[in-house]
Amino acid sequence: MADDKKLPADHDHWLVRESTIRNLWILLIAVFVLSIAAETVWHPHPHFSLDAIFGFGAWFGLLSGFALVVVTKSWAIFVKRKDTYYD
């Protein structure tokens, strides 16, 4: 690429900085707590008995995200190529 910028050797991407990771964890926990706290004020109208559990949306979203990461990581074991694939 003709437009490559030369970055200093100590330059890290903003997503791998410890301060950013800490802030993202704080944001994730805050959204989780706010979504559970919102259910004390606003009552959803469940369609199934499982939906009636307090905080179901927050717990379901959290567990679905973890399951997605686990499935993706385990699938990567089967579809990855050797490091010398292009050599």
C-alpha positions, 0 to 999 in steps of 0.5 A, spaced: 500 500 500 502 506 498 499 510 503 502 506 509 504 510 515 510 509 519 508 508 526 512 508 532 514 501 535 511 502 542 504 504 538 499 500 540 492 499 537 487 502 541 483 496 542 489 492 546 491 498 551 489 496 558 485 502 559 481 501 553 479 494 555 478 496 562 473 502 560 470 497 555 469 492 561 466 497 565 461 499 560 459 492 559 457 491 566 454 498 566 449 496 561 448 489 564 446 493 570 442 498 567 438 493 563 436 489 569 435 495 573 430 498 568 426 492 569 424 494 576 421 500 572 418 497 566 415 491 566 415 487 559 409 483 557 412 476 556 410 471 551 412 465 554 413 463 561 421 463 561 420 470 559 417 472 565 424 471 569 426 477 572 432 480 568 431 475 562 433 479 557 440 481 560 441 474 562 439 471 555 444 476 552 450 475 556 449 468 556 448 468 548 454 472 547 459 467 551 456 461 547 457 465 541 465 466 543 465 459 545 462 456 539 466 460 534 473 459 538 471 451 538 470 452 530 476 455 529 480 449 531 477 445 525 477 450 520 484 453 521 490 453 516 497 451 518 502 457 519 506 455 513 500 455 508 502 460 503 509 458 503 
